Amino acid sequence: MDIGKRLKQKRQEANLTQKELADLLFVSRQTISSWEVGRTYPDLETLVKISELFATPLDDLLKEDSQVIKDIAEKVKKSERRKITSIILAALLLIVTSTSIIYGIKQYQHSQLNAHINQEGLRPNDLLNSTWEMNYTPIDELQQSILSFDEKSLVLWNNRNYVANITLDMEDEEISEIHGRWLEMGLVEGIATYEDVTIEVKGDTYIVSAYGYSQEFTKLSDTIIQDSNGIEYFKVFSNNTHDDLYSLAESIDQ
């Protein structure tokens, strides 16, 4: 006997009409009729209510109706999958939200720090989003140098004057000596990008640090700074020129 016939039998044994049973289960009479003729069947929650109403074990209601058991089992699996998916999505949302909050706090703290003006009138963000070009250098073989700052990184491009300082008849040791002197001064040849830039101010000096880079710049005027090697830079743009520098370096290499 399928569940529809068994449900009809239990209803009749309890002397209930389809309308009366429908009212007890908070469904329509048409729904009861559909169950009893086998067009549809109750969901698991309603089956539990029917089991309690007729004081009949749930397995007795489902006995021999393998299709209903199979469908209910599949719905239970889908429900469990939905629960697991909901838990995963909630966890991901929590992670994203927490990360956004932490990032927002750090950005606020960073902006507050950069907005601080010291007694010499210097602020860390004086250098952010700016481009500086070499104005003077005591280093003969340095032909050109440009600094480009954005909010988080520094692009540095140095161009050596090989014509005046490195000739074809130079020994390898002499060339290595020049290279070594550049390294001692913290200079690199060509273009380099330094991430996670932090800028502090101390007196009339900007202390710039990044992964693989450290330099101090003394403010000489609103538009001129000088690094610890005596190289002077003047401000040419109030924005970074990272992409332009890479394009320039590529064109020179070619």
Backbone hydrogen bonds in HBPLUS format (Angstrom, degrees):
<---DONOR---> <-ACCEPTOR-->    atom                        ^
c    i                          cat <-CA-CA->   ^        H-A-AA   ^      H-
h    n   atom  resd res      DA  || num        DHA   H-A  angle D-A-AA Bond
n    s   type  num  typ     dist DA aas  dist angle  dist       angle   num
A0006-ARG N   A0002-ASP O   3.05 MM   4  6.29 161.3  2.08 152.9 158.9     1
A0007-LEU N   A0003-ILE O   2.81 MM   4  5.88 152.4  1.89 144.3 151.6     2
A0008-LYS N   A0004-GLY O   3.01 MM   4  6.24 156.2  2.06 145.5 151.8     3
A0009-GLN N   A0005-LYS O   2.93 MM   4  6.15 156.1  1.99 147.4 154.0     4
A0010-LYS N   A0006-ARG O   3.01 MM   4  6.24 161.1  2.04 147.8 152.1     5
A0011-ARG N   A0007-LEU O   2.96 MM   4  6.17 153.4  2.03 145.3 152.9     6
A0012-GLN N   A0008-LYS O   2.96 MM   4  6.18 162.9  1.99 150.5 154.7     7
A0013-GLU N   A0009-GLN O   2.91 MM   4  6.11 155.9  1.97 149.3 156.6     8
A0014-ALA N   A0010-LYS O   3.06 MM   4  6.21 137.1  2.26 136.4 146.9     9
A0014-ALA N   A0011-ARG O   3.12 MM   3  5.13 127.2  2.41  93.1 107.1    10
A0016-LEU N   A0011-ARG O   3.06 MM   5  5.43 165.6  2.09 148.0 150.9    11
A0015-ASN N   A0012-GLN O   2.94 MM   3  4.84 158.4  1.99 102.3 108.3    12
A0021-LEU N   A0017-THR O   3.00 MM   4  6.26 163.4  2.03 154.3 158.3    13
A0022-ALA N   A0018-GLN O   2.90 MM   4  5.99 152.5  1.97 141.5 150.0    14
A0023-ASP N   A0019-LYS O   3.00 MM   4  6.23 153.1  2.07 146.6 152.7    15
A0024-LEU N   A0020-GLU O   3.14 MM   4  6.43 149.7  2.24 141.1 149.0    16
A0025-LEU N   A0021-LEU O   3.02 MM   4  6.28 142.6  2.16 146.5 156.4    17
A0026-PHE N   A0022-ALA O   2.85 MM   4  5.82 108.2  2.38 138.5 155.9    18
A0027-VAL N   A0022-ALA O   2.95 MM   5  4.97 167.4  1.96 141.9 145.4    19
A0026-PHE N   A0023-ASP O   3.39 MM   3  4.97 154.3  2.46  91.1  98.4    20
A0031-THR N   A0028-SER O   3.13 MM   3  5.22 128.8  2.40  95.6 108.6    21
A0032-ILE N   A0028-SER O   3.35 MM   4  6.81 152.0  2.43 144.1 150.3    22
A0033-SER N   A0029-ARG O   3.00 MM   4  6.32 159.8  2.04 151.5 157.2    23
A0034-SER N   A0030-GLN O   2.88 MM   4  6.08 154.3  1.95 143.7 150.6    24
A0035-TRP N   A0031-THR O   2.99 MM   4  6.28 149.2  2.09 145.7 153.5    25
A0036-GLU N   A0032-ILE O   3.00 MM   4  6.26 161.7  2.04 151.4 156.1    26
A0037-VAL N   A0033-SER O   3.08 MM   4  6.32 146.8  2.20 149.6 157.1    27
A0039-ARG N   A0034-SER O   2.98 MM   5  5.23 132.2  2.21 157.7 161.8    28
A0040-THR N   A0034-SER O   3.36 MM   6  5.69 164.5  2.39 118.0 119.2    29
A0038-GLY N   A0035-TRP O   3.12 MM   3  5.19 151.1  2.21 100.4 109.2    30
A0047-LEU N   A0043-ASP O   2.90 MM   4  6.17 155.0  1.96 154.8 163.0    31
A0048-VAL N   A0044-LEU O   3.06 MM   4  6.31 150.0  2.15 146.8 153.6    32
A0049-LYS N   A0045-GLU O   3.23 MM   4  6.59 151.6  2.32 139.0 146.1    33
A0050-ILE N   A0046-THR O   2.87 MM   4  6.23 157.8  1.92 153.5 159.5    34
A0051-SER N   A0047-LEU O   2.87 MM   4  6.05 157.7  1.92 147.0 153.4    35
A0052-GLU N   A0048-VAL O   3.00 MM   4  6.28 155.2  2.07 147.3 153.2    36
A0053-LEU N   A0049-LYS O   2.80 MM   4  6.01 154.4  1.86 147.8 156.1    37
A0054-PHE N   A0050-ILE O   2.96 MM   4  6.10 164.2  1.98 156.4 158.2    38
A0056-THR N   A0051-SER O   2.90 MM   5  4.90 153.7  1.97 143.4 149.4    39
A0055-ALA N   A0052-GLU O   3.34 MM   3  4.89 155.4  2.40  92.2  99.1    40
A0060-ASP N   A0057-PRO O   3.00 MM   3  5.38 138.0  2.19 106.2 117.8    41
A0061-LEU N   A0057-PRO O   3.38 MM   4  6.88 148.1  2.49 146.9 155.1    42
A0061-LEU N   A0058-LEU O   3.13 MM   3  5.24 121.3  2.49  97.2 111.2    43
A0062-LEU N   A0058-LEU O   3.16 MM   4  6.46 147.6  2.27 146.2 155.2    44
A0063-LYS N   A0059-ASP O   2.94 MM   4  5.72 112.2  2.42 130.4 144.5    45
A0065-ASP N   A0062-LEU O   3.01 MM   3  5.49 160.2  2.05 132.5 136.5    46
A0069-ILE N   A0065-ASP O   3.25 MM   4  6.58 163.9  2.27 151.7 156.3    47
A0070-LYS N   A0066-SER O   2.84 MM   4  6.02 157.8  1.89 148.6 155.1    48
A0071-ASP N   A0067-GLN O   2.88 MM   4  6.10 160.3  1.91 148.3 153.5    49
A0072-ILE N   A0068-VAL O   2.85 MM   4  6.02 162.4  1.88 153.6 158.6    50
A0073-ALA N   A0069-ILE O   2.89 MM   4  6.01 160.4  1.92 147.0 152.8    51
A0074-GLU N   A0070-LYS O   2.97 MM   4  6.21 152.7  2.05 144.2 151.6    52
A0075-LYS N   A0071-ASP O   2.94 MM   4  6.21 152.8  2.01 145.3 152.8    53
A0076-VAL N   A0072-ILE O   2.83 MM   4  6.11 154.1  1.90 151.4 158.8    54
A0077-LYS N   A0073-ALA O   2.96 MM   4  6.25 155.6  2.02 145.5 151.8    55
A0078-LYS N   A0074-GLU O   2.94 MM   4  6.23 159.5  1.98 147.7 153.2    56
A0079-SER N   A0075-LYS O   2.80 MM   4  6.00 154.0  1.86 145.8 153.7    57
A0080-GLU N   A0076-VAL O   2.86 MM   4  6.14 154.1  1.93 147.9 154.8    58
A0081-ARG N   A0077-LYS O   2.84 MM   4  6.15 155.4  1.90 148.5 155.8    59
A0082-ARG N   A0078-LYS O   2.81 MM   4  6.09 152.4  1.89 146.7 154.6    60
A0083-LYS N   A0079-SER O   2.92 MM   4  6.21 150.6  2.01 143.6 151.7    61
A0084-ILE N   A0080-GLU O   2.91 MM   4  6.20 161.0  1.94 151.6 156.1    62
A0085-THR N   A0081-ARG O   2.81 MM   4  6.01 162.3  1.84 149.3 154.8    63
A0086-SER N   A0082-ARG O   2.80 MM   4  5.96 155.2  1.86 144.9 152.2    64
A0087-ILE N   A0083-LYS O   2.90 MM   4  6.16 152.9  1.97 146.5 153.9    65
A0088-ILE N   A0084-ILE O   2.92 MM   4  6.20 162.1  1.95 152.4 156.9    66
A0089-LEU N   A0085-THR O   2.84 MM   4  6.06 165.1  1.87 152.8 157.2    67
A0090-ALA N   A0086-SER O   2.85 MM   4  5.97 154.2  1.91 143.8 151.4    68
A0091-ALA N   A0087-ILE O   2.89 MM   4  6.14 153.8  1.96 146.8 154.0    69
A0092-LEU N   A0088-ILE O   2.87 MM   4  6.16 159.5  1.91 151.5 157.3    70
A0093-LEU N   A0089-LEU O   2.84 MM   4  6.02 156.2  1.90 146.2 153.2    71
A0094-LEU N   A0090-ALA O   2.91 MM   4  6.12 151.8  1.99 142.8 150.5    72
A0095-ILE N   A0091-ALA O   2.92 MM   4  6.23 155.7  1.98 148.0 154.4    73
A0096-VAL N   A0092-LEU O   2.86 MM   4  6.12 168.4  1.87 154.4 157.2    74
A0097-THR N   A0093-LEU O   2.84 MM   4  5.95 163.3  1.87 148.0 153.3    75
A0098-SER N   A0094-LEU O   2.85 MM   4  5.95 162.8  1.88 146.9 152.2    76
A0099-THR N   A0095-ILE O   2.82 MM   4  5.98 162.2  1.85 151.3 156.8    77
A0100-SER N   A0096-VAL O   2.87 MM   4  6.06 156.2  1.93 147.0 153.8    78
A0101-ILE N   A0097-THR O   2.92 MM   4  6.17 156.4  1.98 149.0 155.4    79
A0102-ILE N   A0098-SER O   2.88 MM   4  6.12 167.1  1.90 154.4 157.8    80
A0103-TYR N   A0099-THR O   2.82 MM   4  5.97 162.0  1.85 148.8 154.5    81
A0104-GLY N   A0100-SER O   2.84 MM   4  5.98 155.4  1.90 143.4 150.7    82
A0105-ILE N   A0101-ILE O   2.89 MM   4  6.17 154.3  1.96 149.9 156.7    83
A0106-LYS N   A0102-ILE O   2.93 MM   4  6.20 162.2  1.96 151.6 156.4    84
A0107-GLN N   A0103-TYR O   2.83 MM   4  6.06 159.0  1.88 150.5 156.8    85
A0108-TYR N   A0104-GLY O   2.92 MM   4  6.11 153.7  1.99 142.8 150.1    86
A0109-GLN N   A0105-ILE O   2.85 MM   4  6.11 164.1  1.87 152.4 156.8    87
A0110-HIS N   A0106-LYS O   2.74 MM   4  5.91 155.4  1.80 147.5 155.2    88
A0111-SER N   A0107-GLN O   2.84 MM   4  6.04 155.7  1.90 145.3 151.7    89
A0112-GLN N   A0108-TYR O   2.86 MM   4  6.10 154.1  1.93 149.0 156.5    90
A0113-LEU N   A0109-GLN O   2.87 MM   4  6.09 156.6  1.93 146.9 153.3    91
A0114-ASN N   A0110-HIS O   2.88 MM   4  6.08 163.3  1.90 149.3 154.1    92
A0115-ALA N   A0111-SER O   2.94 MM   4  5.99 131.2  2.19 135.3 147.6    93
A0116-HIS N   A0113-LEU O   3.19 MM   3  5.46 156.6  2.24 106.4 113.4    94
A0118-ASN N   A0122-LEU O   2.97 MM   4  5.49 161.6  2.00 148.2 151.9    95
A0121-GLY N   A0118-ASN O   2.95 MM   3  5.32 161.3  1.99 114.6 119.3    96
A0126-ASP N   A0123-ARG O   3.01 MM   3  5.46 161.8  2.04 119.0 121.5    97
A0130-SER N   A0149-PHE O   3.17 MM  19  5.37 135.9  2.37 125.0 137.2    98
A0149-PHE N   A0130-SER O   2.86 MM  19  5.37 173.5  1.86 170.0 171.4    99
A0131-THR N   A0237-PHE O   3.02 MM 106  5.05 157.5  2.07 138.1 136.9   100
A0236-VAL N   A0131-THR O   2.88 MM 105  5.79 162.0  1.91 151.3 157.3   101
A0237-PHE N   A0131-THR O   3.38 MM 106  5.05 161.6  2.42 135.0 134.3   102
A0132-TRP N   A0147-LEU O   2.76 MM  15  5.01 161.0  1.80 147.8 154.4   103
A0147-LEU N   A0132-TRP O   2.75 MM  15  5.01 163.2  1.77 151.5 157.6   104
A0133-GLU N   A0234-PHE O   2.94 MM 101  5.53 158.3  1.99 157.5 154.2   105
A0234-PHE N   A0133-GLU O   2.86 MM 101  5.53 159.6  1.90 155.4 153.9   106
A0134-MET N   A0145-SER O   2.78 MM  11  5.16 149.7  1.87 169.0 168.0   107
A0135-ASN N   A0232-GLU O   2.63 MM  97  5.30 172.8  1.63 141.2 143.6   108
A0136-TYR N   A0232-GLU O   3.35 MM  96  5.00 158.6  2.40 125.0 125.2   109
A0232-GLU N   A0136-TYR O   2.79 MM  96  5.00 157.6  1.84 143.5 151.2   110
A0142-LEU N   A0139-ILE O   3.15 MM   3  5.59 158.7  2.20 113.7 120.3   111
A0161-ASN N   A0141-GLU O   2.53 MM  20  4.76 155.5  1.59 139.3 145.3   112
A0143-GLN N   A0159-ASN O   2.76 MM  16  5.51 142.4  1.90 150.2 162.9   113
A0144-GLN N   A0159-ASN O   3.18 MM  15  5.05 150.4  2.27 138.3 141.6   114
A0159-ASN N   A0144-GLN O   2.79 MM  15  5.05 159.3  1.83 156.7 155.6   115
A0146-ILE N   A0157-TRP O   2.90 MM  11  5.29 152.6  1.97 147.4 156.3   116
A0157-TRP N   A0146-ILE O   3.02 MM  11  5.29 164.6  2.04 154.1 158.2   117
A0148-SER N   A0155-VAL O   2.90 MM   7  5.10 145.0  2.03 149.3 157.8   118
A0155-VAL N   A0148-SER O   2.86 MM   7  5.10 163.2  1.89 149.1 154.7   119
A0150-ASP N   A0153-SER O   3.06 MM   3  5.60 163.4  2.09 159.3 160.5   120
A0197-VAL N   A0152-LYS O   2.82 MM  45  5.28 172.7  1.82 138.5 139.7   121
A0154-LEU N   A0194-TYR O   2.88 MM  40  5.14 154.7  1.94 145.1 153.7   122
A0194-TYR N   A0154-LEU O   2.77 MM  40  5.14 163.3  1.79 156.1 162.0   123
A0156-LEU N   A0192-ALA O   2.88 MM  36  5.41 163.0  1.91 161.3 165.9   124
A0192-ALA N   A0156-LEU O   2.92 MM  36  5.41 143.6  2.05 147.5 159.0   125
A0158-ASN N   A0190-GLY O   2.87 MM  32  5.08 162.0  1.91 141.3 143.7   126
A0190-GLY N   A0158-ASN O   2.91 MM  32  5.08 146.8  2.02 145.3 147.3   127
A0165-ASN N   A0161-ASN O   3.29 MM   4  6.36 144.3  2.43 144.0 154.0   128
A0166-ILE N   A0162-TYR O   2.83 MM   4  4.70 152.3  1.90 124.1 132.7   129
A0170-MET N   A0167-THR O   3.18 MM   3  5.54 166.0  2.20 113.4 116.6   130
A0174-GLU N   A0171-GLU O   3.05 MM   3  5.29 122.4  2.40 100.7 114.6   131
A0175-ILE N   A0171-GLU O   3.12 MM   4  6.54 159.8  2.16 154.1 159.5   132
A0176-SER N   A0172-ASP O   2.86 MM   4  6.05 159.1  1.90 149.9 156.3   133
A0177-GLU N   A0173-GLU O   2.89 MM   4  6.08 141.8  2.04 137.8 148.1   134
A0178-ILE N   A0174-GLU O   3.13 MM   4  6.50 152.7  2.21 145.0 150.9   135
A0179-HIS N   A0175-ILE O   2.98 MM   4  6.30 163.1  2.01 152.3 157.0   136
A0180-GLY N   A0176-SER O   2.77 MM   4  5.97 157.0  1.82 146.9 153.6   137
A0181-ARG N   A0177-GLU O   2.94 MM   4  6.17 152.0  2.02 145.0 152.1   138
A0182-TRP N   A0178-ILE O   3.06 MM   4  6.36 154.5  2.12 149.3 155.9   139
A0183-LEU N   A0179-HIS O   3.04 MM   4  6.37 157.3  2.09 149.8 155.9   140
A0184-GLU N   A0180-GLY O   2.99 MM   4  6.26 154.8  2.05 148.4 154.9   141
A0185-MET N   A0181-ARG O   3.18 MM   4  6.45 141.4  2.33 139.9 149.4   142
A0185-MET N   A0182-TRP O   3.08 MM   3  5.16 126.2  2.38  96.3 110.3   143
A0187-LEU N   A0182-TRP O   2.90 MM   5  5.12 164.1  1.92 152.6 147.2   144
A0186-GLY N   A0183-LEU O   2.94 MM   3  4.95 156.3  2.00 103.6 110.7   145
A0211-TYR N   A0195-GLU O   3.43 MM  16  6.17 164.1  2.45 161.9 165.0   146
A0198-THR N   A0209-SER O   2.82 MM  11  5.34 160.3  1.85 157.8 163.4   147
A0209-SER N   A0198-THR O   2.94 MM  11  5.34 167.4  1.96 160.7 164.1   148
A0200-GLU N   A0207-ILE O   2.97 MM   7  5.04 161.3  2.01 138.9 144.6   149
A0207-ILE N   A0200-GLU O   2.76 MM   7  5.04 170.0  1.77 147.7 151.3   150
A0202-LYS N   A0205-THR O   2.91 MM   3  5.28 162.1  1.94 153.4 159.0   151
A0205-THR N   A0202-LYS O   3.01 MM   3  5.28 153.3  2.08 121.4 129.7   152
A0219-LYS N   A0204-ASP O   2.89 MM  15  5.71 169.9  1.90 169.7 172.9   153
A0206-TYR N   A0217-PHE O   2.69 MM  11  5.03 165.9  1.70 153.7 156.4   154
A0217-PHE N   A0206-TYR O   2.82 MM  11  5.03 162.4  1.85 148.2 154.4   155
A0208-VAL N   A0215-GLN O   2.84 MM   7  5.37 159.8  1.88 174.6 178.1   156
A0215-GLN N   A0208-VAL O   2.98 MM   7  5.37 158.8  2.03 154.6 159.1   157
A0210-ALA N   A0213-TYR O   2.91 MM   3  4.99 151.7  1.99 152.8 145.3   158
A0213-TYR N   A0210-ALA O   3.07 MM   3  4.99 170.9  2.08 121.1 119.1   159
A0218-THR N   A0226-GLN O   2.70 MM   8  5.09 164.2  1.73 150.9 149.1   160
A0226-GLN N   A0218-THR O   2.86 MM   8  5.09 149.0  1.96 138.0 148.3   161
A0220-LEU N   A0224-ILE O   2.92 MM   4  5.42 156.7  1.97 143.9 149.6   162
A0221-SER N   A0224-ILE O   3.15 MM   3  5.06 152.5  2.23 144.5 140.0   163
A0235-LYS N   A0223-THR O   2.79 MM  12  5.06 149.6  1.88 140.9 149.2   164
A0225-ILE N   A0233-TYR O   2.92 MM   8  5.37 156.4  1.98 151.8 159.6   165
A0233-TYR N   A0225-ILE O   2.76 MM   8  5.37 164.1  1.78 162.2 166.6   166
A0227-ASP N   A0231-ILE O   2.92 MM   4  5.47 157.4  1.97 153.1 154.1   167
A0230-GLY N   A0227-ASP O   2.98 MM   3  5.50 163.2  2.01 119.9 123.2   168
A0245-LEU N   A0241-THR O   2.98 MM   4  6.20 156.1  2.03 159.0 165.5   169
A0246-TYR N   A0242-HIS O   3.15 MM   4  6.51 157.0  2.21 152.6 158.5   170
A0247-SER N   A0243-ASP O   3.02 MM   4  6.28 156.3  2.07 148.5 155.2   171
A0248-LEU N   A0244-ASP O   2.87 MM   4  6.09 153.6  1.94 145.6 153.2   172
A0249-ALA N   A0245-LEU O   2.85 MM   4  6.07 162.0  1.88 151.3 155.7   173
A0250-GLU N   A0246-TYR O   2.99 MM   4  6.14 156.3  2.05 145.0 151.1   174
A0251-SER N   A0247-SER O   3.02 MM   4  6.24 155.6  2.09 145.6 152.0   175
A0252-ILE N   A0248-LEU O   3.07 MM   4  6.33 150.7  2.16 148.4 156.1   176
A0253-ASP N   A0249-ALA O   3.03 MM   4  6.22 155.8  2.09 146.2 152.7   177
A0254-GLN N   A0250-GLU O   3.13 MM   4  6.31 143.4  2.27 142.4 151.2   178
